[in-house]
């Protein structure tokens, strides 16, 4: 036996959200333009919704007054006709500004001017309170300055109409006292509900805007911290003056991919970038693990420093530990070992100047002879090995096993004694302190 569908069997509670959503979706289409952005579409839909909600209130208001013989009932009917016509025109033109102005003028004048024939403030049942929706609407849909002007206009029209009504005494026949009291209650309640709704919508818009702003600030902060050290970023945000600091002792590492130029000639551009991104991302992870500061990449060369922008007594030890991990990673079967690349690594320690240069595309960089020497250690180094200067060697102490390479000729430096770092010595107590007889570094000294 076929089952007959009975509409009455459907739960109205479960059906109502669907109907409401359909109605709201239909209203949102009025005056919609595919070129509108999200904010404009939202504002249009909200203004149309409020306009449609006021229409039946205007009809009810007019019918009640006319039922008691008061000609004032014609005013809300005129208000209804003007607003309904404005919505119809808006549906064809999509002119949001025009619809907003018609709404504000309509709601400002119709209820407040009605106080004159009704006999003033109390005799009108507080109908003039509806005019406050004009400045509130301007506040929600426009800006504060415009809302202030509308509020001034409302105050003038409201007070002027109320006083005029008190002086003239109203147009007969006057509605019964009980009806006036009931209308006062309705105007305060319903009008107050509309006011609360507008304020709630304004508060929600403000909350959404603040939330979006915080999200964008978080993105900007994250991007800035990917470019600059946190302490430098904080100083730059607080003070736009040049940032330049002198560090008494720091360690700098340069690592270069051996024979990368001929390799890159046989790769597609995307593959070149992808390979370096994979390799340097692994190095970034190591730098973060050891608390070091990545300075920059120059082609296939990676530069990192220890002891800047925050001084640390174990800067040489920390940067050599990272260097050992970098070389080991190239030989491992996972991580970046499968790339089949080899590194030359050079390290030097000494005083440096650090700071931010430029006003666009900021760069936190290092300068000084110690930086140049570290670069020379890499370029004059041996593939697959870590080459260090005497300055770094003396800071390492007994924790690391080093092999003397002897004296080499370094461009721009002459003869220099250098060592290879082979690794950490077994069964050596973790040496996180400066070498005996060497004090910890002081805080950076600002230059200038």
C-alpha positions in Angstrom: 0.0 0.0 0.0 1.5 3.3 -1.0 2.5 5.7 1.8 0.7 9.1 1.6 2.8 12.1 2.5 1.1 14.4 5.0 2.6 17.9 5.3 1.1 18.2 8.8 3.3 15.3 9.9 6.4 17.3 9.3 7.8 19.0 12.4 7.4 22.8 11.9 10.4 23.4 14.1 12.6 21.4 11.8 11.0 23.1 8.7 11.3 26.7 9.9 15.1 27.1 9.6 14.9 26.0 6.0 12.1 28.5 5.2 13.9 31.3 7.0 17.1 30.6 5.2 15.3 30.6 1.9 13.7 33.9 2.7 17.0 35.5 3.7 18.7 34.1 0.6 15.9 35.6 -1.5 16.2 39.0 0.2 20.0 38.9 -0.3 19.5 38.7 -4.1 17.7 42.1 -4.1 20.0 44.7 -5.6 22.9 42.2 -5.7 25.7 42.7 -8.2 28.3 40.0 -9.1 31.0 42.7 -8.9 30.3 43.5 -5.3 32.9 42.5 -2.7 31.9 40.5 0.4 31.4 43.6 2.6 29.2 45.3 0.1 27.0 42.2 -0.4 26.6 41.8 3.4 25.7 45.5 3.8 23.1 45.3 1.0 21.5 42.2 2.4 21.3 43.7 5.9 19.8 47.0 4.7 17.2 45.2 2.6 16.3 42.9 5.6 15.8 45.8 8.0 13.8 47.7 5.4 11.5 44.7 4.8 11.0 44.2 8.6 9.9 47.8 9.1 7.3 47.7 6.3 4.7 45.6 8.2 5.2 47.8 11.3 4.4 50.9 9.3 1.2 49.3 7.9 0.1 48.3 11.4 0.9 51.7 12.8 -1.1 53.5 10.1 -4.1 51.1 10.3 -4.4 51.5 14.1 -4.4 55.3 13.9 -6.9 55.4 11.0 -9.1 53.0 13.0 -9.5 55.7 15.6 -10.2 58.3 13.0 -6.8 60.1 13.3 -5.5 61.4 10.0 -2.0 60.8 11.3 -2.4 57.2 10.1 -1.7 58.5 6.6 1.9 59.3 7.6 3.1 55.7 8.1 1.3 54.7 4.9 3.2 57.3 3.0 6.4 56.1 4.7 5.5 52.5 3.6 4.9 53.6 0.0 8.2 55.5 -0.2 10.2 52.7 1.3 8.6 50.0 -0.8 9.2 52.1 -3.9 12.8 52.6 -2.9 13.3 48.8 -2.5 11.8 48.2 -5.9 14.1 50.8 -7.5 17.1 49.3 -5.6 16.3 45.9 -7.0 16.8 47.3 -10.5 19.7 49.6 -9.9 21.6 48.1 -7.0 22.5 51.6 -5.8 23.2 51.0 -2.1 24.0 54.6 -1.3 20.6 55.8 -2.7 18.6 53.2 -0.8 20.5 54.1 2.4 19.7 57.8 2.0 16.0 57.1 1.3 15.8 54.9 4.4 17.5 57.4 6.7 15.4 60.4 5.5 12.2 58.4 5.6 12.7 57.1 9.2 14.0 60.5 10.4 11.0 62.5 9.2 8.0 60.3 9.2 7.8 59.4 12.9 9.2 62.7 14.3 7.0 65.0 12.2 4.0 62.9 13.3 4.4 64.4 16.8 3.1 67.8 15.6 -0.5 66.7 14.7 -0.5 64.2 17.6 0.1 66.9 20.2 3.7 66.6 21.3 6.0 64.1 23.1 3.6 62.2 25.4 0.4 62.6 23.3 2.2 61.0 20.3 3.0 57.9 22.3 6.7 58.4 21.9 6.5 57.7 18.1 9.4 60.2 17.5 11.8 57.7 19.2 11.8 55.8 15.9 13.8 58.6 14.3 16.9 57.5 16.3 17.2 54.7 13.7 18.5 57.3 11.2 21.8 58.1 13.0 22.2 54.5 14.2 21.7 53.3 10.6 24.3 55.8 9.4 26.7 54.5 12.1 26.2 50.9 11.0 26.3 51.4 7.2 28.4 54.5 6.8 30.9 56.2 9.2 31.1 58.0 12.5 31.3 61.5 11.0 28.2 60.9 8.9 26.4 59.4 11.9 27.1 62.5 14.0 25.5 64.7 11.3 22.4 62.5 11.2 22.2 62.5 15.0 22.3 66.3 15.0 19.5 66.4 12.4 17.5 64.0 14.5 17.9 66.0 17.7 16.7 69.2 15.9 13.8 67.5 14.2 12.7 65.6 17.2 12.8 68.5 19.6 11.3 70.9 17.1 8.4 68.6 16.2 7.7 67.7 19.9 7.7 71.4 21.0 5.5 72.4 18.0 3.1 69.6 18.9 2.9 70.7 22.5 2.2 74.3 21.5 -0.4 73.5 18.8 -2.2 70.9 20.8 -2.6 68.3 18.1 -5.2 67.7 15.3 -8.5 66.3 16.4 -9.8 63.7 16.8 -7.2 62.6 19.4 -6.9 58.9 20.0 -8.0 57.6 23.4 -5.6 57.9 26.3 -5.3 54.1 26.7 -4.4 53.8 23.1 -1.7 56.5 23.4 -0.3 54.6 26.5 -0.3 51.3 24.6 1.4 52.9 21.6 4.0 54.4 23.9 4.7 50.9 25.2 4.8 49.5 21.7 7.0 52.2 20.4 9.5 51.8 23.2 9.5 48.0 23.0 9.5 47.5 19.2 11.7 50.6 18.6 14.0 49.6 21.3 14.3 46.1 19.7 15.3 47.7 16.4 17.8 49.9 18.1 19.3 46.9 20.0 19.4 44.9 16.8 21.3 47.7 15.0 23.7 48.0 17.9 24.2 44.3 18.1 25.0 44.2 14.4 27.4 47.1 14.8 29.1 45.3 17.6 29.3 42.1 15.6 30.8 44.0 12.6 33.3 45.6 15.0 34.2 42.2 16.5 34.6 40.6 13.0 36.8 43.5 11.9 39.0 43.3 15.0 39.2 39.5 14.5 40.2 39.9 10.9 42.7 42.6 11.9 44.3 40.4 14.5 44.6 37.6 11.9 46.3 39.9 9.5 48.6 41.2 12.2 49.5 37.7 13.1 50.3 37.0 9.5 52.4 40.1 9.2 54.2 39.3 12.5 55.0 35.8 11.3 56.3 37.1 8.0 58.4 39.7 9.7 59.9 37.1 12.1 60.8 35.0 9.0 62.9 37.9 7.9 64.3 39.4 11.1 65.2 38.0 14.5 62.5 38.7 17.1 64.5 41.1 19.2 65.5 43.1 16.1 61.9 43.1 14.8 60.7 44.4 18.2 63.3 47.1 18.2 62.4 48.1 14.6 58.7 48.3 15.4 59.4 50.5 18.5 62.0 52.7 16.9 62.7 53.5 13.2 66.3 54.6 13.8 69.1 52.7 12.3 69.9 49.4 14.2 73.6 48.7 14.4 75.3 46.7 17.2 78.9 45.7 18.0 79.4 42.2 19.2 82.7 41.4 20.9 82.7 37.8 19.8 80.5 35.7 17.6 80.9 32.7 15.2 79.9 32.7 11.5 79.4 29.7 9.3 79.4 29.6 5.5 78.3 26.4 3.7 78.5 26.1 -0.1 77.2 23.3 -2.3 80.2 21.8 -4.2 79.9 22.0 -8.0 76.4 23.3 -7.9 76.7 25.6 -10.9 77.4 22.9 -13.5 74.7 20.7 -11.8 72.1 23.5 -12.1 72.8 23.9 -15.8 71.3 20.4 -16.4 68.2 21.1 -14.3 64.9 22.9 -15.0 64.6 26.2 -13.1 61.8 24.8 -10.9 64.0 21.8 -10.0 66.9 24.1 -9.0 64.7 26.2 -6.7 63.1 23.0 -5.3 66.4 21.4 -4.6 67.8 24.4 -2.7 64.5 24.9 -0.9 64.6 21.3 0.4 68.3 21.6 1.4 68.1 25.0 3.1 64.8 24.2 4.8 66.7 21.3 6.5 69.5 23.7 7.5 66.8 26.1 8.9 65.6 23.3 11.1 69.1 22.7 12.4 69.6 26.4 13.0 66.4 26.5 15.1 67.5 23.4 17.0 70.8 25.0 18.1 69.4 28.5 18.6 71.4 30.0 15.8 70.5 32.9 13.6 70.2 32.3 9.8 71.5 35.4 8.2 70.9 34.8 4.5 71.4 32.6 1.5 73.5 33.7 -1.5 72.8 31.5 -4.4 73.8 28.0 -3.2 75.6 29.4 -0.2 74.1 29.3 3.3 75.2 31.7 6.0 74.4 31.3 9.7 75.7 32.9 12.9 75.9 32.2 16.6 76.1 34.9 19.3 74.0 37.4 17.4 71.6 39.2 18.1 71.7 37.6 21.5 75.2 37.0 22.9 76.0 33.5 24.1 79.3 32.2 25.6 79.1 28.9 23.6 78.7 30.4 20.2 81.7 28.5 18.7 80.5 25.2 20.1 76.9 25.7 18.9 77.8 26.6 15.4 80.3 23.7 15.0 77.6 21.3 16.3 75.3 22.5 13.5 78.2 22.2 11.0 78.7 18.6 11.9 75.0 17.9 11.5 75.0 19.6 8.1 77.9 17.4 6.8 76.4 14.3 8.4 73.0 15.0 6.7 74.6 15.0 3.3 75.8 11.5 3.9 72.7 10.1 5.5 70.2 7.9 3.7 67.3 10.1 4.7 66.8 13.9 5.2 68.8 15.5 2.3 71.3 12.7 1.8 69.4 11.4 -1.2 70.1 14.6 -3.1 73.7 13.4 -3.7 75.2 16.8 -2.8 78.4 17.7 -1.0 79.3 20.8 1.1 82.3 22.9 1.8 81.9 24.4 5.3 84.0 27.3 6.8 83.8 28.7 10.3 85.4 31.7 12.0 84.9 33.5 15.3 85.6 37.1 16.2 84.0 40.6 16.6 81.3 41.6 14.2 78.9 44.5 13.5 75.3 43.5 13.0 72.4 45.6 11.9 69.4 46.2 9.6 70.1 47.9 6.2 67.6 49.5 3.9 64.0 50.7 4.3 62.4 48.2 2.0 63.0 44.4 2.0 64.8 44.6 5.3 67.9 42.4 5.8 69.6 41.7 9.1 73.3 41.3 8.1 76.8 41.1 9.6 80.0 42.9 8.7 83.6 42.8 9.8 86.8 41.0 9.2 85.5 37.9 11.0 82.7 37.6 8.5 85.1 37.9 5.5 87.5 35.3 7.0 84.6 32.8 7.6 83.7 33.2 3.9 87.4 32.6 3.0 87.4 29.4 5.1 84.5 28.0 3.0 85.9 29.0 -0.4 89.4 27.7 0.5 88.0 24.6 2.2 87.8 21.0 1.2 84.6 19.3 0.0 82.9 17.3 2.7 84.9 18.9 5.5 84.5 21.7 8.1 87.4 24.1 8.1 88.0 26.5 11.1 90.4 29.2 12.0 92.6 29.4 15.1 90.1 31.8 16.7 87.4 29.2 16.6 89.7 26.3 17.4 90.8 28.0 20.6 87.2 28.5 21.7 86.2 24.8 21.2 88.3 23.3 24.0 88.7 19.6 24.3 85.1 18.6 23.4 85.9 18.3 19.7 88.5 16.4 17.8 90.3 18.6 15.3 92.9 17.8 12.7 95.4 20.5 11.8 95.6 21.2 8.1 98.6 23.4 8.5 99.1 26.8 7.0 97.4 27.8 3.8 97.4 30.9 1.7 94.1 32.8 2.0 93.2 35.5 -0.5 93.3 38.9 1.1 94.6 37.4 4.4 98.0 35.8 3.6 99.1 32.7 5.5 96.6 31.3 8.0 96.7 28.3 10.2 93.6 26.2 9.9 92.0 23.0 11.2 89.4 20.4 10.2 86.7 19.5 12.7 86.3 15.7 12.7 83.6 15.4 15.3 83.0 15.3 19.1 85.3 13.3 21.2 83.6 10.3 22.9 83.1 10.3 26.7 83.6 14.0 26.9 81.4 15.9 29.4 79.0 18.2 27.6 80.9 21.4 27.4 78.4 24.2 27.2 80.6 26.8 28.9 83.3 29.1 27.5 86.9 27.7 27.4 88.9 28.1 30.6 90.1 31.6 31.1 87.7 33.1 28.6 84.9 35.2 30.1 81.3 35.1 28.7 80.5 37.7 26.1 78.9 41.0 27.2 75.7 42.4 25.7 76.0 44.0 22.3 77.1 47.6 22.2 75.0 49.9 20.0 77.1 51.8 17.4 76.7 55.5 17.0 
